[in-house]
Amino acid sequence: MKTVFATCGVFALGLTMACSSNRNYDKPTAMADTAAAAEVTNTYQGLEVDGLVEYGRAFPRRYTAKGPGHLRIEDRNIEWRSSERERDFSISADVVKSAELQCAARAGQNLCLELQIATVTGLTYNFRDANWAAGQNERILEVSNYMKTNFPQVIFAEKSVESIE
């Protein structure tokens, strides 16, 4: 019998809750209304965000979820703590070269669903809100806005695409 773990999170602006499980990370998650507190914490020390999923390339050339986790930006460090410890990383903000939002083209205003952080060493890290398939993007926008305010050396961009994989 396979054990299934589930995690739930509250979205910052919509006051809605999403739950995800370890069964299929690439499937949209269920939504339920709630009035609980937000999971984005912006403090004088930094920013902590739960409810993100790391994405990346996998064999054979498929773009897939790598797993949910917790992003923390504190002082000049960016840390990712994942459900899979081998995916954890910590980098100095000084090596971040660019931050690019991947946005689905829309009339009026694009819908940005993915944040890609690239380093001067050639590494890239891609993140989406856990319920991105339902249009949730508050968490990645919060991270992008925080980085714009606190890391002036980073190049920020928005890239319009026909669709988000």
DSSP file (Angstrom, degrees, kcal/mol; ACC not computed):
  #  RESIDUE AA STRUCTURE BP1 BP2  ACC     N-H-->O    O-->H-N    N-H-->O    O-->H-N    TCO  KAPPA ALPHA  PHI   PSI    X-CA   Y-CA   Z-CA
    1    1 A M              0   0    0      0, 0.0     2,-0.4     0, 0.0     0, 0.0   0.000 360.0 360.0 360.0 129.7    0.0    0.0    0.0
    2    2 A K        -     0   0    0      1,-0.0     2,-0.4     2,-0.0     0, 0.0  -0.675 360.0-134.7 -85.9 131.7    1.4    3.4   -1.0
    3    3 A T        -     0   0    0     -2,-0.4     2,-0.5     2,-0.0    -1,-0.0  -0.730  18.3-157.3 -85.4 132.0    1.4    6.1    1.6
    4    4 A V        -     0   0    0     -2,-0.4     2,-0.4    17,-0.0    17,-0.0  -0.947   2.3-159.0-113.8 126.8    0.2    9.5    0.2
    5    5 A F        -     0   0    0     -2,-0.5    17,-1.4     2,-0.0     2,-0.4  -0.847   7.7-164.1-103.7 140.4    1.2   12.7    2.0
    6    6 A A  E     -A   21   0A   0     -2,-0.4     2,-0.4    15,-0.2    15,-0.2  -0.952   5.5-168.0-124.9 145.2   -0.8   15.9    1.5
    7    7 A T  E     -A   20   0A   0     13,-2.8    13,-2.8    -2,-0.4     2,-0.3  -0.969   6.2-158.6-127.9 147.4    0.0   19.5    2.2
    8    8 A C  E     -A   19   0A   0     -2,-0.4     2,-0.3    11,-0.2    11,-0.2  -0.928   9.9-177.6-125.2 150.4   -2.3   22.4    2.3
    9    9 A G  E     -A   18   0A   0      9,-2.8     9,-2.6    -2,-0.3     2,-0.4  -0.982  22.2-127.8-146.5 157.7   -1.6   26.1    2.0
   10   10 A V  E     -A   17   0A   0     -2,-0.3    29,-0.9     7,-0.2     2,-0.3  -0.892  24.6-129.4-108.3 133.8   -3.3   29.4    2.0
   11   11 A F     >  -     0   0    0      5,-3.2     4,-0.9    -2,-0.4     5,-0.3  -0.629  16.0-132.0 -85.3 142.4   -2.9   31.9   -0.8
   12   12 A A  T  4 S+     0   0    0     -2,-0.3    -1,-0.1     1,-0.2    26,-0.1   0.907  93.2  21.9 -63.0 -51.0   -2.0   35.5    0.2
   13   13 A L  T  4 S+     0   0    0      1,-0.2    -1,-0.2     2,-0.0    25,-0.0   0.845 122.1  48.7 -94.2 -34.7   -4.5   37.6   -1.7
   14   14 A G  T  4 S-     0   0    0      2,-0.1    -1,-0.2     1,-0.0    -2,-0.1   0.542  90.5-135.0 -86.2  -6.4   -7.4   35.4   -2.6
   15   15 A L     <  +     0   0    0     -4,-0.9    19,-1.6     1,-0.2     2,-0.3   0.900  61.8 131.3  48.7  45.0   -8.0   34.0    0.9
   16   16 A T  E     - B   0  33A   0     -5,-0.3    -5,-3.2    17,-0.2     2,-0.4  -0.879  50.5-135.6-121.4 158.3   -8.3   30.5   -0.7
   17   17 A M  E     -AB  10  32A   0     15,-3.1    15,-2.2    -2,-0.3     2,-0.4  -0.917  13.7-165.8-118.3 141.1   -6.6   27.3    0.2
   18   18 A A  E     -AB   9  31A   0     -9,-2.6    -9,-2.8    -2,-0.4     2,-0.4  -0.957   3.3-159.7-123.2 144.3   -5.0   24.7   -2.0
   19   19 A C  E     -AB   8  30A   0     11,-1.3    11,-0.7    -2,-0.4     2,-0.3  -0.956   9.9-178.2-121.3 141.9   -4.0   21.2   -1.2
   20   20 A S  E     -A    7   0A   0    -13,-2.8   -13,-2.8    -2,-0.4     2,-0.3  -0.949   7.1-158.0-135.0 158.3   -1.5   19.1   -3.1
   21   21 A S  E     -A    6   0A   0     -2,-0.3     3,-0.3   -15,-0.2   -15,-0.2  -0.769  33.4-109.1-128.2 173.9   -0.3   15.5   -2.6
   22   22 A N  S    S+     0   0    0    -17,-1.4     3,-0.2    -2,-0.3   -16,-0.1   0.323  98.4  87.7 -86.2   9.0    2.7   13.5   -3.6
   23   23 A R  S    S-     0   0    0      1,-0.3     2,-0.3   -18,-0.2    -1,-0.2   0.972 107.7  -4.5 -71.9 -54.7    0.7   11.6   -6.2
   24   24 A N    >   -     0   0    0     -3,-0.3     3,-1.2     1,-0.1    -1,-0.3  -0.852  56.4-174.3-145.2 102.5    1.1   13.9   -9.2
   25   25 A Y  T 3  S+     0   0    0     -2,-0.3    -1,-0.1     1,-0.2    41,-0.1   0.791  86.2  58.8 -67.5 -27.0    2.9   17.2   -8.8
   26   26 A D  T 3  S+     0   0    0     39,-0.1    -1,-0.2     2,-0.1    -2,-0.0   0.410  87.1  93.4 -87.5   4.8    2.0   18.3  -12.4
   27   27 A K  S <  S-     0   0    0     -3,-1.2   106,-0.1     1,-0.1    -3,-0.1  -0.731  86.0-103.1 -93.9 144.1   -1.8   18.0  -11.9
   28   28 A P        -     0   0    0      0, 0.0     2,-0.2     0, 0.0   103,-0.1  -0.317  40.9-127.3 -60.1 149.7   -3.8   21.1  -10.8
   29   29 A T        -     0   0    0    101,-0.2    -9,-0.1     1,-0.1     2,-0.1  -0.593  20.6 -98.6-101.2 162.9   -4.8   21.0   -7.2
   30   30 A A  E     -B   19   0A   0    -11,-0.7   -11,-1.3    -2,-0.2     2,-0.4  -0.448  34.1-143.2 -77.8 151.6   -8.2   21.4   -5.6
   31   31 A M  E     +B   18   0A   0    -13,-0.2     2,-0.3    -2,-0.1   -13,-0.2  -0.908  19.0 176.2-117.7 144.6   -9.4   24.7   -4.2
   32   32 A A  E     -B   17   0A   0    -15,-2.2   -15,-3.1    -2,-0.4     2,-0.1  -0.989  31.7-113.0-144.4 140.4  -11.4   25.5   -1.1
   33   33 A D  E     +B   16   0A   0     -2,-0.3     2,-0.3   -17,-0.2   -17,-0.2  -0.462  43.7 157.9 -73.3 143.1  -12.4   28.8    0.5
   34   34 A T        -     0   0    0    -19,-1.6    -2,-0.0    -2,-0.1     0, 0.0  -0.976  42.5-142.4-157.7 159.5  -11.0   29.7    3.9
   35   35 A A        +     0   0    0     -2,-0.3   -19,-0.1   -25,-0.0   -20,-0.1   0.047  58.1 131.8-112.1  24.1  -10.3   32.8    5.9
   36   36 A A        -     0   0    0      1,-0.1    -2,-0.1   -21,-0.1   -21,-0.0  -0.187  64.7 -80.8 -73.3 168.3   -7.0   31.6    7.4
   37   37 A A        -     0   0    0      1,-0.1    -1,-0.1     2,-0.0   -27,-0.1  -0.228  51.0 -97.4 -69.5 157.8   -3.8   33.7    7.5
   38   38 A A        -     0   0    0      2,-0.1   -27,-0.1   -26,-0.1    -1,-0.1  -0.311  15.8-140.1 -75.1 158.3   -1.5   34.0    4.4
   39   39 A E  S    S+     0   0    0    -29,-0.9    11,-1.1    11,-0.1     2,-0.6   0.335  77.5  92.1-101.9   5.3    1.6   31.9    3.9
   40   40 A V  E     -C   49   0B   0      9,-0.2     2,-0.6   -30,-0.1     9,-0.2  -0.901  58.3-169.6 -99.5 120.0    3.8   34.7    2.5
   41   41 A T  E     -C   48   0B   0      7,-2.9     7,-2.5    -2,-0.6     2,-0.7  -0.937   7.3-174.5-116.2 113.2    5.7   36.4    5.4
   42   42 A N  E     +C   47   0B   0     -2,-0.6     5,-0.2     5,-0.2     2,-0.2  -0.922  18.1 167.3-108.1 110.5    7.5   39.6    4.6
   43   43 A T  E >   -C   46   0B   0      3,-2.8     3,-0.5    -2,-0.7    -2,-0.0  -0.649  53.2-100.3-116.3 173.2    9.5   40.7    7.6
   44   44 A Y  T 3  S+     0   0    0      1,-0.2     3,-0.1    -2,-0.2    -1,-0.0   0.747 123.9  52.3 -64.2 -21.4   12.2   43.3    8.2
   45   45 A Q  T 3  S-     0   0    0      1,-0.2    30,-1.5    29,-0.1     2,-0.3   0.712 123.9 -73.3 -87.5 -22.6   14.7   40.4    7.9
   46   46 A G  E <   -CD  43  74B   0     -3,-0.5    -3,-2.8    28,-0.2     2,-0.4  -0.985  55.1 -59.4 163.6-155.1   13.5   39.0    4.7
   47   47 A L  E     -CD  42  73B   0     26,-2.8    26,-3.3    -2,-0.3     2,-0.4  -0.992  30.7-169.3-132.7 135.0   10.8   37.0    2.9
   48   48 A E  E     -CD  41  72B   0     -7,-2.5    -7,-2.9    -2,-0.4     2,-0.4  -0.996   9.4-176.0-125.8 130.4    9.5   33.5    3.5
   49   49 A V  E     -CD  40  71B   0     22,-3.2    22,-2.7    -2,-0.4     3,-0.3  -0.980   6.2-175.8-133.3 121.9    7.2   31.8    1.0
   50   50 A D  E     + D   0  70B   0    -11,-1.1    20,-0.2    -2,-0.4   -11,-0.1  -0.651  63.8  54.4-100.1 166.0    5.5   28.4    1.3
   51   51 A G  E    S+     0   0B   0     18,-0.6    79,-2.5     1,-0.3     2,-0.3   0.728  74.3 129.3  83.7  21.7    3.3   26.9   -1.4
   52   52 A L  E     -ED 129  69B   0     17,-1.1    17,-2.0    -3,-0.3     2,-0.4  -0.752  43.0-152.1-102.9 157.2    5.9   27.1   -4.3
   53   53 A V  E     -ED 128  68B   0     75,-2.7    75,-2.1    -2,-0.3     2,-0.4  -0.997  12.8-134.0-127.5 133.6    6.9   24.3   -6.6
   54   54 A E  E     -ED 127  67B   0     13,-2.4    12,-4.0    -2,-0.4    13,-0.9  -0.706  24.7-165.7 -84.9 137.1   10.2   24.0   -8.3
   55   55 A Y  E     +ED 126  65B   0     71,-2.4    71,-0.8    -2,-0.4     2,-0.3  -0.855  17.8 141.5-119.6 156.9   10.1   23.1  -12.0
   56   56 A G  E     - D   0  64B   0      8,-2.2     8,-2.7    -2,-0.3     2,-0.2  -0.984  48.6 -64.4-176.2 176.7   12.8   22.0  -14.4
   57   57 A R  E     + D   0  63B   0     -2,-0.3     2,-0.3     6,-0.2     6,-0.2  -0.497  46.0 178.1 -77.5 144.0   13.8   19.7  -17.3
   58   58 A A  E  >  - D   0  62B   0      4,-2.4     4,-2.7    -2,-0.2     3,-0.1  -0.927  37.6 -48.0-138.8 163.7   13.8   16.0  -16.9
   59   59 A F  T  4 S+     0   0    0      1,-0.3     0, 0.0    -2,-0.3     0, 0.0  -0.553 121.2  30.5 -72.9 138.8   14.5   13.1  -19.2
   60   60 A P  T  4 S-     0   0    0      0, 0.0    -1,-0.3     0, 0.0     3,-0.1   0.120 125.8 -78.5 -96.2  99.3   13.4   12.9  -21.9
   61   61 A R  T  4 S+     0   0    0      1,-0.2     2,-0.4    -3,-0.1    -2,-0.2   0.833  85.4 143.5  53.2  41.4   13.3   16.6  -22.5
   62   62 A R  E  <  -D   58   0B   0     -4,-2.7    -4,-2.4    -6,-0.0     2,-0.7  -0.910  49.6-134.5-112.5 137.3   10.1   17.1  -20.5
   63   63 A Y  E     +D   57   0B   0     -2,-0.4     2,-0.3    -6,-0.2    -6,-0.2  -0.820  42.6 159.8 -92.1 116.3    9.4   20.0  -18.3
   64   64 A T  E     -D   56   0B   0     -8,-2.7    -8,-2.2    -2,-0.7     2,-0.2  -0.871  45.0 -88.0-137.6 165.7    8.1   18.8  -14.9
   65   65 A A  E     -D   55   0B   0     -2,-0.3   -10,-0.3   -10,-0.2   -40,-0.1  -0.545  25.2-164.5 -71.9 137.5    7.6   19.7  -11.3
   66   66 A K  E     -     0   0B   0    -12,-4.0   -11,-0.2     1,-0.3    -1,-0.1   0.527  57.4 -77.8 -98.9 -11.1   10.5   18.8   -9.1
   67   67 A G  E     -D   54   0B   0    -13,-0.9   -13,-2.4    16,-0.1    -1,-0.3  -0.412  47.5 -74.1 130.1 156.7    8.5   19.1   -5.9
   68   68 A P  E     +D   53   0B   0      0, 0.0    15,-1.8     0, 0.0    16,-0.3  -0.326  55.4 144.6 -78.3 162.7    7.0   21.6   -3.4
   69   69 A G  E     -DF  52  82B   0    -17,-2.0   -17,-1.1    13,-0.2   -18,-0.6  -0.944  44.7 -82.2-172.3-165.0    9.1   23.6   -0.9
   70   70 A H  E     -DF  50  81B   0     11,-2.7    11,-2.4    -2,-0.3     2,-0.5  -0.987  29.1-156.5-127.8 121.5    9.8   26.7    1.1
   71   71 A L  E     -DF  49  80B   0    -22,-2.7   -22,-3.2    -2,-0.4     2,-0.4  -0.868  12.7-176.2-102.9 132.1   11.7   29.7   -0.3
   72   72 A R  E     -DF  48  79B   0      7,-2.7     7,-3.2    -2,-0.5     2,-0.5  -0.993  11.3-171.0-131.6 127.4   13.4   32.0    2.1
   73   73 A I  E     +DF  47  78B   0    -26,-3.3   -26,-2.8    -2,-0.4     2,-0.4  -0.972  19.3 164.1-117.7 116.4   15.2   35.2    1.3
   74   74 A E  E >   -DF  46  77B   0      3,-2.2     3,-2.6    -2,-0.5     2,-0.3  -0.997  59.7 -38.5-138.8 130.3   17.2   36.6    4.2
   75   75 A D  T 3  S-     0   0    0    -30,-1.5    -2,-0.0    -2,-0.4     0, 0.0  -0.410 126.5 -25.6  54.2-114.9   19.9   39.2    4.2
   76   76 A R  T 3  S+     0   0    0     -2,-0.3    17,-3.7    -3,-0.0    18,-0.4   0.034 118.6  97.6-114.4  23.7   21.8   38.4    1.0
   77   77 A N  E <   -FG  74  92B   0     -3,-2.6    -3,-2.2    15,-0.3     2,-0.5  -0.918  52.0-160.9-119.1 141.8   20.9   34.6    0.9
   78   78 A I  E     -FG  73  91B   0     13,-3.0    13,-2.6    -2,-0.4     2,-0.4  -0.986  18.6-174.4-117.5 121.8   18.3   32.8   -1.1
   79   79 A E  E     -FG  72  90B   0     -7,-3.2    -7,-2.7    -2,-0.5     2,-0.5  -0.945  13.4-164.7-122.1 138.8   17.4   29.3    0.3
   80   80 A W  E     -FG  71  89B   0      9,-2.8     9,-1.7    -2,-0.4     2,-0.5  -0.990   3.9-171.3-120.2 124.4   15.1   26.6   -1.1
   81   81 A R  E     -F   70   0B   0    -11,-2.4   -11,-2.7    -2,-0.5     2,-0.2  -0.972  15.2-173.0-118.3 117.4   14.0   23.8    1.2
   82   82 A S  E     -F   69   0B   0     -2,-0.5   -13,-0.2   -13,-0.2     6,-0.1  -0.545  41.5-112.5-107.3 167.1   12.2   21.1   -0.7
   83   83 A S  S    S+     0   0    0    -15,-1.8     2,-0.6    -2,-0.2   -14,-0.1   0.712 114.7  59.6 -68.5 -20.1   10.3   17.9    0.3
   84   84 A E  S >  S-     0   0    0    -16,-0.3     3,-2.5     1,-0.1     4,-0.3  -0.939  81.0-153.0-110.1 108.7   13.3   16.1   -1.4
   85   85 A R  G >  S+     0   0    0     -2,-0.6     3,-1.4     1,-0.3    -1,-0.1   0.757  90.7  65.4 -57.0 -28.8   16.5   17.1    0.4
   86   86 A E  G 3  S+     0   0    0      1,-0.3    -1,-0.3    -3,-0.1    -3,-0.0   0.673  98.1  56.4 -69.5 -13.5   18.7   16.6   -2.6
   87   87 A R  G <  S+     0   0    0     -3,-2.5    -1,-0.3   -21,-0.1    -2,-0.2   0.514  83.1 113.3 -91.3  -7.3   16.8   19.5   -4.3
   88   88 A D    <   +     0   0    0     -3,-1.4     2,-0.3    -4,-0.3    -7,-0.2  -0.304  41.5 170.1 -64.7 146.5   17.7   22.0   -1.5
   89   89 A F  E     -G   80   0B   0     -9,-1.7    -9,-2.8     2,-0.0     2,-0.3  -0.986  24.3-160.6-152.5 162.2   20.0   24.8   -2.3
   90   90 A S  E     +G   79   0B   0     -2,-0.3     2,-0.3   -11,-0.2   -11,-0.2  -0.968  17.8 174.9-143.8 127.3   21.3   28.1   -0.9
   91   91 A I  E     -G   78   0B   0    -13,-2.6   -13,-3.0    -2,-0.3     2,-0.3  -0.946  32.4-111.9-132.6 154.6   22.9   30.8   -3.0
   92   92 A S  E >   -G   77   0B   0     -2,-0.3     3,-1.7   -15,-0.2     4,-0.3  -0.636  23.2-129.9 -80.3 140.9   24.2   34.3   -2.3
   93   93 A A  G >  S+     0   0    0    -17,-3.7     3,-1.2    -2,-0.3   -16,-0.1   0.741 104.6  73.2 -61.5 -22.0   22.1   37.1   -3.9
   94   94 A D  G 3  S+     0   0    0    -18,-0.4    -1,-0.3     1,-0.2   -17,-0.1   0.729  94.9  50.2 -66.6 -21.4   25.4   38.4   -5.2
   95   95 A V  G <  S+     0   0    0     -3,-1.7    25,-2.7    24,-0.1     2,-0.5   0.474  82.1 110.2 -95.8  -2.1   25.5   35.6   -7.8
   96   96 A V  E <   +H  119   0B   0     -3,-1.2    23,-0.3    -4,-0.3     3,-0.1  -0.630  40.0 176.6 -75.4 121.4   22.0   36.2   -9.1
   97   97 A K  E     -     0   0B   0     21,-2.5    58,-2.1    -2,-0.5     2,-0.3   0.869  59.1  -4.1 -90.8 -45.7   22.2   37.6  -12.6
   98   98 A S  E     -Hi 118 155B   0     20,-1.7    20,-2.6    56,-0.2     2,-0.4  -0.980  45.3-152.7-150.6 159.0   18.6   37.8  -13.6
   99   99 A A  E     -Hi 117 156B   0     56,-2.5    58,-1.8    -2,-0.3     2,-0.5  -0.980  23.0-174.4-133.9 120.7   15.0   37.1  -12.6
  100  100 A E  E     -Hi 116 157B   0     16,-2.7    16,-2.9    -2,-0.4     2,-0.5  -0.964  16.8-146.0-124.8 129.2   12.5   36.6  -15.4
  101  101 A L  E     -Hi 115 158B   0     56,-2.7    58,-3.3    -2,-0.5     2,-0.6  -0.808  13.3-144.0 -89.8 128.4    8.8   36.1  -15.2
  102  102 A Q  E     -Hi 114 159B   0     12,-3.0    11,-2.2    -2,-0.5    12,-1.4  -0.842  26.8-171.2 -90.0 120.8    7.3   33.7  -17.8
  103  103 A C  E     -Hi 112 160B   0     56,-3.2    58,-2.9    -2,-0.6     2,-0.4  -0.951  24.7-129.4-125.2 131.4    3.9   35.2  -18.7
  104  104 A A  E     -Hi 111 161B   0      7,-2.9     7,-2.2    -2,-0.4    58,-0.2  -0.623  41.2-108.6 -73.5 129.7    1.0   33.8  -20.8
  105  105 A A        +     0   0    0     56,-2.2     2,-0.3    -2,-0.4     5,-0.1  -0.412  49.1 168.4 -64.9 128.6    0.1   36.4  -23.3
  106  106 A R        -     0   0    0     -2,-0.2     2,-0.2    -3,-0.0    -3,-0.0  -0.981  41.5-100.6-139.4 148.2   -3.3   38.0  -22.5
  107  107 A A  S    S+     0   0    0     -2,-0.3     2,-1.3     1,-0.2     0, 0.0  -0.518 106.9   5.7 -66.9 134.0   -5.2   41.0  -23.8
  108  108 A G  S    S+     0   0    0     -2,-0.2     2,-0.3     0, 0.0    -1,-0.2  -0.461 138.8  13.4  91.5 -64.2   -4.8   43.9  -21.4
  109  109 A Q  S    S-     0   0    0     -2,-1.3    -2,-0.1    -4,-0.0     2,-0.0  -0.975  76.5-121.0-150.4 132.1   -2.3   42.3  -19.0
  110  110 A N        -     0   0    0     -2,-0.3     2,-0.7    -5,-0.1    -5,-0.2  -0.318  23.6-125.6 -68.4 154.0   -0.2   39.2  -19.2
  111  111 A L  E     -H  104   0B   0     -7,-2.2    -7,-2.9    -2,-0.0     2,-0.6  -0.896  22.8-154.4-104.0 105.8   -0.6   36.4  -16.6
  112  112 A C  E     +H  103   0B   0     -2,-0.7    -9,-0.3    -9,-0.3    29,-0.1  -0.710  26.3 160.3 -87.2 120.9    2.8   35.7  -15.1
  113  113 A L  E     +     0   0B   0    -11,-2.2    16,-0.5    -2,-0.6     2,-0.4   0.508  54.2  47.4-120.0  -9.8    2.9   32.1  -13.8
  114  114 A E  E     -H  102   0B   0    -12,-1.4   -12,-3.0    14,-0.1     2,-0.5  -0.998  56.3-156.3-141.1 140.9    6.6   31.2  -13.5
  115  115 A L  E     -HJ 101 127B   0     12,-2.7    12,-2.5    -2,-0.4     2,-0.5  -0.970  10.5-164.5-115.3 125.1    9.7   32.9  -12.0
  116  116 A Q  E     -HJ 100 126B   0    -16,-2.9   -16,-2.7    -2,-0.5     2,-0.6  -0.947   0.8-164.2-111.3 123.6   13.1   31.9  -13.3
  117  117 A I  E     -HJ  99 125B   0      8,-3.2     8,-2.5    -2,-0.5     2,-0.4  -0.937   9.8-168.6-107.5 121.4   16.2   32.9  -11.3
  118  118 A A  E     -HJ  98 124B   0    -20,-2.6   -21,-2.5    -2,-0.6   -20,-1.7  -0.872   5.5-150.3-112.6 143.6   19.5   32.7  -13.2
  119  119 A T  E >   -H   96   0B   0      4,-2.6     3,-1.6    -2,-0.4   -23,-0.2  -0.676  28.5-114.4-108.8 164.3   23.0   32.9  -11.7
  120  120 A V  T 3  S+     0   0    0    -25,-2.7   -24,-0.1     1,-0.3    -1,-0.1   0.658 115.8  63.4 -68.4 -15.2   26.3   34.2  -13.1
  121  121 A T  T 3  S-     0   0    0    -26,-0.3    -1,-0.3     2,-0.1   -25,-0.1   0.420 122.0-104.2 -89.1   0.7   27.5   30.6  -12.8
  122  122 A G  S <  S+     0   0    0     -3,-1.6     2,-0.2     1,-0.3    -2,-0.1   0.448  76.7 133.0  94.2   0.6   24.9   29.3  -15.3
  123  123 A L        -     0   0    0      2,-0.0    -4,-2.6    -5,-0.0     2,-0.4  -0.610  35.8-163.3 -84.0 145.5   22.5   27.7  -12.9
  124  124 A T  E     - J   0 118B   0     -2,-0.2     2,-0.4    -6,-0.2    -6,-0.2  -0.981   7.1-165.1-129.3 145.2   18.7   28.4  -13.2
  125  125 A Y  E     - J   0 117B   0     -8,-2.5    -8,-3.2    -2,-0.4     2,-0.4  -0.998   7.8-161.3-129.3 128.7   15.9   27.8  -10.8
  126  126 A N  E     -EJ  55 116B   0    -71,-0.8   -71,-2.4    -2,-0.4     2,-0.3  -0.927   9.9-177.8-117.7 134.7   12.3   27.9  -11.8
  127  127 A F  E     +EJ  54 115B   0    -12,-2.5   -12,-2.7    -2,-0.4     2,-0.3  -0.970   7.6 178.0-134.6 146.1    9.3   28.4   -9.5
  128  128 A R  E     -E   53   0B   0    -75,-2.1   -75,-2.7    -2,-0.3   -14,-0.1  -0.954  40.4 -95.5-135.9 156.8    5.5   28.4   -9.7
  129  129 A D  E >   -E   52   0B   0    -16,-0.5     3,-1.5     7,-0.4   -77,-0.2  -0.421  42.8-112.7 -63.4 150.9    2.7   28.8   -7.2
  130  130 A A  T 3  S+     0   0    0    -79,-2.5     3,-0.3     1,-0.3  -101,-0.2   0.850 117.4  40.2 -57.9 -35.7    1.4   25.4   -6.2
  131  131 A N  T > >S+     0   0    0    -80,-0.2     5,-1.6     1,-0.2     3,-1.3  -0.235  73.6 134.6-108.3  43.9   -1.9   26.1   -7.9
  132  132 A W  G X 5 +     0   0    0     -3,-1.5     3,-2.3     1,-0.3    -1,-0.2   0.818  63.1  66.9 -61.7 -33.2   -0.5   27.8  -11.0
  133  133 A A  G 3 5S+     0   0    0      1,-0.3    -1,-0.3    -3,-0.3    -2,-0.1   0.741 100.2  51.2 -64.1 -21.7   -2.8   25.8  -13.3
  134  134 A A  G < 5S-     0   0    0     -3,-1.3    -1,-0.3     2,-0.1    -2,-0.2   0.274 130.1 -96.7 -95.2   9.2   -5.8   27.6  -11.8
  135  135 A G  T < 5S+     0   0    0     -3,-2.3     2,-0.3     1,-0.3    -3,-0.2   0.542  71.7 152.5  91.2   8.0   -4.1   31.0  -12.4
  136  136 A Q      < +     0   0    0     -5,-1.6    -7,-0.4     1,-0.1    -1,-0.3  -0.571   2.7 144.6 -74.1 129.5   -2.6   31.5   -9.0
  137  137 A N     >  +     0   0    0     -2,-0.3     4,-2.1    -9,-0.1     5,-0.2   0.277  29.4 112.1-146.4  10.0    0.5   33.6   -9.1
  138  138 A E  H  > S+     0   0    0      1,-0.2     4,-2.0     2,-0.2     5,-0.1   0.864  79.5  52.1 -59.5 -38.2    0.6   35.7   -5.9
  139  139 A R  H  > S+     0   0    0      2,-0.2     4,-2.2     1,-0.2    -1,-0.2   0.930 110.7  44.3 -68.7 -45.9    3.6   34.0   -4.4
  140  140 A I  H  > S+     0   0    0      1,-0.2     4,-2.6     2,-0.2    -1,-0.2   0.868 113.4  52.1 -69.4 -32.2    5.9   34.3   -7.4
  141  141 A L  H  X S+     0   0    0     -4,-2.1     4,-2.8     2,-0.2    -1,-0.2   0.890 108.3  51.5 -67.2 -37.4    4.9   37.9   -7.8
  142  142 A E  H  X S+     0   0    0     -4,-2.0     4,-2.3    -5,-0.2    -2,-0.2   0.913 111.9  46.7 -62.9 -43.2    5.7   38.6   -4.1
  143  143 A V  H  X S+     0   0    0     -4,-2.2     4,-2.5     2,-0.2    -2,-0.2   0.937 113.6  48.3 -64.0 -46.7    9.1   37.0   -4.6
  144  144 A S  H  X S+     0   0    0     -4,-2.6     4,-2.4     1,-0.2    -2,-0.2   0.925 113.0  47.3 -60.1 -46.6    9.8   39.0   -7.8
  145  145 A N  H  X S+     0   0    0     -4,-2.8     4,-1.8     2,-0.2    -1,-0.2   0.890 111.8  50.5 -63.5 -40.1    8.7   42.3   -6.1
  146  146 A Y  H  X S+     0   0    0     -4,-2.3     4,-2.2    -5,-0.2     5,-0.2   0.924 111.5  48.1 -63.5 -44.0   10.8   41.6   -3.0
  147  147 A M  H  X S+     0   0    0     -4,-2.5     4,-2.6     1,-0.2    -2,-0.2   0.893 108.8  53.9 -65.2 -39.0   13.8   40.9   -5.2
  148  148 A K  H  < S+     0   0    0     -4,-2.4    -1,-0.2     1,-0.2    -2,-0.2   0.898 113.4  43.5 -59.9 -40.3   13.3   44.1   -7.3
  149  149 A T  H  < S+     0   0    0     -4,-1.8    -2,-0.2    -5,-0.2    -1,-0.2   0.868 125.5  30.4 -72.4 -37.9   13.2   46.1   -4.1
  150  150 A N  H  < S+     0   0    0     -4,-2.2    -2,-0.2     1,-0.2    -3,-0.2   0.584 116.5  51.2-105.0 -12.2   16.2   44.5   -2.4
  151  151 A F    ><  +     0   0    0     -4,-2.6     3,-1.7    -5,-0.2    -1,-0.2  -0.656  54.2 167.1-127.0  76.5   18.5   43.3   -5.2
  152  152 A P  T 3  S+     0   0    0      0, 0.0    -1,-0.1     0, 0.0    -4,-0.1   0.689  73.3  66.2 -65.9 -17.5   19.1   46.3   -7.5
  153  153 A Q  T 3  S+     0   0    0      2,-0.1     2,-0.3   -55,-0.0    -5,-0.1   0.635  83.4  94.6 -77.6 -12.6   22.0   44.5   -9.2
  154  154 A V  S <  S-     0   0    0     -3,-1.7     2,-0.5    -7,-0.2   -56,-0.2  -0.603  75.6-129.8 -84.8 138.6   19.7   41.9  -10.7
  155  155 A I  E     -i   98   0B   0    -58,-2.1   -56,-2.5    -2,-0.3     2,-0.4  -0.769  25.8-159.2 -86.1 124.9   18.2   42.3  -14.2
  156  156 A F  E     +i   99   0B   0     -2,-0.5     2,-0.3   -58,-0.2   -56,-0.2  -0.859  17.8 162.1-109.8 142.0   14.4   41.8  -14.2
  157  157 A A  E     -i  100   0B   0    -58,-1.8   -56,-2.7    -2,-0.4     2,-0.4  -0.979  31.0-138.6-151.5 160.5   12.3   40.9  -17.2
  158  158 A E  E     -i  101   0B   0     -2,-0.3     2,-0.5   -58,-0.2   -56,-0.2  -0.992  17.6-159.9-120.3 132.9    9.0   39.6  -18.3
  159  159 A K  E     -i  102   0B   0    -58,-3.3   -56,-3.2    -2,-0.4     2,-0.4  -0.959   9.2-145.2-116.6 120.1    8.8   37.1  -21.2
  160  160 A S  E     +i  103   0B   0     -2,-0.5     2,-0.3   -58,-0.2   -56,-0.2  -0.691  23.9 177.5 -83.5 131.7    5.5   36.7  -23.0
  161  161 A V  E     -i  104   0B   0    -58,-2.9   -56,-2.2    -2,-0.4     3,-0.1  -0.913  39.0-121.9-129.3 157.5    4.9   33.1  -24.2
  162  162 A E  S    S-     0   0    0     -2,-0.3     2,-0.3     1,-0.2    -1,-0.1   0.899  93.0  -6.7 -64.6 -41.1    1.9   31.5  -26.0
  163  163 A S        -     0   0    0    -59,-0.1     2,-0.5   -60,-0.1    -1,-0.2  -0.983  66.9-116.5-152.4 159.4    1.4   29.0  -23.2
  164  164 A I              0   0    0     -2,-0.3   -60,-0.0    -3,-0.1   -61,-0.0  -0.895 360.0 360.0-100.8 124.5    3.1   27.8  -20.0
  165  165 A E              0   0    0     -2,-0.5    -1,-0.1  -101,-0.0  -102,-0.1   0.502 360.0 360.0 -61.8 360.0    4.2   24.1  -20.2
